[in-house]
């Protein structure tokens, strides 16, 4: 387009043409609808560093506890995400959103899950007692929790079928992949199969927290514009030191009887977890990554997971660690 100034002289556009368009990486729209207590605090801290390093737009949300949305809320959120400057990576605790249903471009999804019983136990004790950064954290997070509830024995909660230790509360991971349909909140085959279908059709990668370093390696392979050098940043000793402060305190192991009951109540969650784990291992083999774990034996009818095997992830609350970021990664 020819532009003329008031004195009749041609402008830069006349002599040189329009500036070159920004070349976007593919994909340029990524959503990490992070599952609670599955290491997302760790990944969000890494993303803050990586967004500055690689120049992508990290879009976060001040809403942390609203995962289920009305139709209007879905439309509004999708509109806000879709109009963000690209390339963007949007992250929030929210159940899967179908952008194409509302006329938007479907982004690429990524996520991480962990052993369901481990996730439940981590959340149970963290809500009550916080972590090593100070026990005042849990008082801020759950100020209205009665003392008898705060000190409720985990075995009593499970064996006496308290709401917190029963369905639908235990049906937690699958809705993040099933979506916003009301049936996604009901434990059963319908939600399970829909979650699997969405994993296959809409998620570039769903990783396993127990193998987080391999998850980061694959993210760097698949999304280099976002995750290049992520593993070296993650392995930085200062990053590890910060992680040690966020281990949940006062966590105890339920009795074998209580764990077996949990497993029965969470059978759909475990079926989904094993499905994702198998898909993840297939991807690892395809790209030449070896699993540094023992070959699993055939599962018994009532598999009893080991609750404390998983390294405790950094918690999911959004807090600023600017001094740490500046000291370690802005040198």
N, C-alpha and C positions, 0 to 999 in steps of 0.2 A: 504494500500500500504506500502511495506517495504522500508524504507529509510536507507541508510548506509552512515556514515560519512567517511571522507578520512582516518581515522585511523582504519576503519573496525568495529567500535562500532555501535550498533543500536541506533536509535534516539528515541525521545519521542513517535513518531507515531508507532514505532515498538512495544513498550511496552504497549502503552495505546490505540492505535487506533486513528482514526481521532477525532477531537473535535466535540462535539455534534452540530448538526445543530440548527441554531436559529429558535425557534418556533414562527411563525408569527400568529398574531391574524386574525380572519376572520370578516369582509373583511380586507385585507391588502392594498387595493388600493381604495382610496376615492377621489372624485373630487367635489369641491364646486365651480361651475361656477357662481359666485355671481352676482346677478342682482343689477345694480346701484341704489343708494339711497333707499336701502331696508335693512338698518342696517348692511351691510357687514363690515363696518369699526369696529363696535363693535365686531363682531364675529372674525375678523382677529386678533384683539388685544387679545381676549381670546385664540385663537389658538396658538399665540406666547407663551403665558404663559403655556398652556397645553402641547405643544410639548416639552418644557423643563422638565415639571413635569413628563410626561409619556413616554418620549423617542421615540416618532414617528417623522418621517421626514416631516417637513412642507415645502412644495415646493411652492414658490411664483414666481411672474413674474414682470419684470420691465415694461412690456407693459400693460397699463391700458385702452386704448381707442380703441383697435382693436378687435372687437367682431366677425366680419365676416372675414373668411379666405378663401384663394384660396385652391384648392386641394393640391398643394404642401405644403402650409403652414400648412394645417391640418395634412398631413403625418409627417412633421417635428416635430410639436408640440406633436403629439401622440407618436412618437418615443422617444422624450425627456422625456415625462411624464412616459412612460412605463419602461424606463431604470433607473428611480430613485430608490434609496434604499428603500426597503419596511421594515416596513409598512410606507406608505406615505399618506399625504393629500395634494393634489394640489389645489390651489385656484387662480382664475383670472376671470376678467370680460370677458367672452367669451360665445358665443352661443353653444348649445349642440354639442358635438363631438361624432360621432359613431366610437368607437375604432375598433369594430369587422369588419367594412367595410374595414379597412386597415390591417386586420390580427392581431390586438392586442387583449389582454384580456379586456373585457368591465369592467371598474371600477364601483363601487357604487357611485351614484350621490346624493348630498344633495343640498338644496337651500331654500331661504326665499323670499317671495314676500309680497307686501303690497297693500292697497287700491290704485288703479291706479291714481285717481285724486290727492290723497295725494302725491304720488310719483312724479307726474308731477310738482305739485306746489313746492315741496321741491327742485327739481332740477332747476326749473325756477328761483327762488329767490337766491338759493345758487350760481349759475353761475354768478349772478349779484352783490351780496352783501356779500358773504362769511358767516362767523359765528362769534360767540363771541370771538374767539381766535385772532381776528384782521381783520379789513376790508382789509388790504393789501393782504390777501390771495386771494381774488377774483381778484385783479388787476394782480397778478402773473398768475392766472389760465386763465383769459380771457383778456390779455393785449391789444388785437386788437379790442375789442368790442367798437363800437362807443357810445358816450354818449346818443344819442337818442335811441339807442337800449337798453342800460343798464337801462334807466329809462322809458322804454316802459310800459305803463299801462297794466296790465294783462288782463283787460276787453277788451281793444282795440285789443290786440293780438288775443284774442279768437273770438270776435265778427266780426272783420274785416279779419279773416281767414289768419293771418300771418303764414308762413311756420312752425315756431317753435310751433305753437299751433294747427296744423292740421296734418292729416295723410300725409305721412307715419311716421312722427316724433313721433306721439302719440302712434304708434303701437310698443311698446317698450318691454314689459314683455314677450309676447308669443314667440318671436324668440329665447329667451334664452332656451326654452324648445322644440321648433320645430326643430331647428338645422341650418345647414349651407346651405340647399337647397335654391336657389333663391326665391322660392315661400313662404318660411318662412318669408320673409320681406313684403309680400303683405297682407294687412288686409283682412281677409276672413275666410270662413269655413274650407278650406283646411289646412291652418296653425294652426287654432284652434284645429282641430281634431288630427292633428299630434302631437301637443304639449301635448294634453291629453294622447295620446297613449304612448308617451315617459315618461310622469309622471308615468303612470301605470307600464311600463316595465323596466325603468332604474333608477328611483329615489327611494331611500330608504325612504326619507322624503322630502316633500316640506312644510315648515312651513309658518305661517302668522305672520308678524312683530307685529301686534296689540296684539298678544298673545305670545310674545317672551319668557317669562319664561317657558311656557309649551313646546315651541319648544326646549329649552335647556334641559328640563327634559326628553323629548323623545329621543333627541340625546344621552344623557347620558345612557338611557335605551338600545338603539339600538347599540351604538358604544362606549362602556365603555372604551376601550383602548385609545380612543381619547378624550372623553368628560367627564370622571369621575371627579366629583367635580366642573363642570363648573358653576352650579347655585350659589354655595357659593362664587365663585370668582366673578361672575357677580354682586352679591348683595353687594360686598364690598363697603363701603361708598366712598372710594377713586375712585373707578371705576365710581360710579355715578357722583362724582364731575367732573371728566374728561368729562363725557357725557354732562354735562350742558354747557360746553364751546363750544360745537359744534352745538348748536341750530341755525338754519338759521335765520339771522336777516332781518328785514324789510319785513317780509312776510305778505301779505294782502290776504283777502278772496275775491275771485271774486263774482260778483253778481249772484243771483239765475239763471238768464237767461243764463249767461255765463257758469255756472256749468252744467246746463241742456244740453247745446250745447256740452260741453266737454264729458258728459256722452254718448250722441248719437254718437259722433265721436269715443269713446272708448268702444263701446258696445261689441266688441269681447274680449277686455282686461277684461271687467267686467264679461263676461260669463266664461272666464278662471279663474278669481279670485274667483268667487263663487264656481266653480267646485273644485278648490284646497282647498278652505275653508271647504267645505262639507267633502271632503276626510280627511282633517286634524282633523275635529271634530269626524269623525268615528274612527280614530286611537286613539284619546284621550279617547273616551268612552270605546274602547276595552281594554285600559290599565288603566282604572279607574280614569282618570283625568276629573274633571268637568270643563265645560266652565264657567268662571266668567263673563258672558255677558248675556244680556237679550235675550230671545228667539226672533229671528227675525220675524217680521210680514211679510205676503205675500208681495212681492215686487210690487210696482206700475209699470205702463208701463214705466215711466220715473223716475227712482230712483235718488234722489239728495243726493250724499254722503256729509258728513260733513268734509270739507277739513282739519280742524285743530284738529280733534279728536285724530289722531295717534301721539304718542310720537315721536318727531323728532329723527331719528337714527343718530349715529355718521357718519360723511361723509366718502365717499369711497376712498379718496385720501390716498396713502400710505405715512405715515410719521413716523419717529422714535420717540418713547416715552420711550427711554431706562431708563431715570432717574426715571420716574413713575414706570416702571416695576421693577426696582431694589429696589426702596424704599418700594413698597407694597408687592411684591411677591417673592423676593429673600432673605428674611430675614431668 
